[in-house]
Amino acid sequence: MPHAVPLWRVIRDDLRARIKAGILKPGDKLPSTRELADQYETSPVTVRKAVDILIESGELLGRQGMGVFVAIPPASDR
């Protein structure tokens, strides 16, 4: 029986795909964790795990009290 992919990975991959496709552009603010949890029909903890991984990889940027934004790629990546 195949293993199901954890939902946080599905969310992470979906957010990455939206960034790559230009749906989410550098500097765009992501919806709140609660809004994303409602959108993906999961808990805020699951969304937070996916978002935290994207922050750690430099794809997103978290700003205390302001939210989470799509990171602006370095000039060499543009």
Beta strands, then each sheet from edge to edge (+ up, - down):
strand 1: 60-63
strand 2: 67-70
sheet 1: 1+ 2-
end
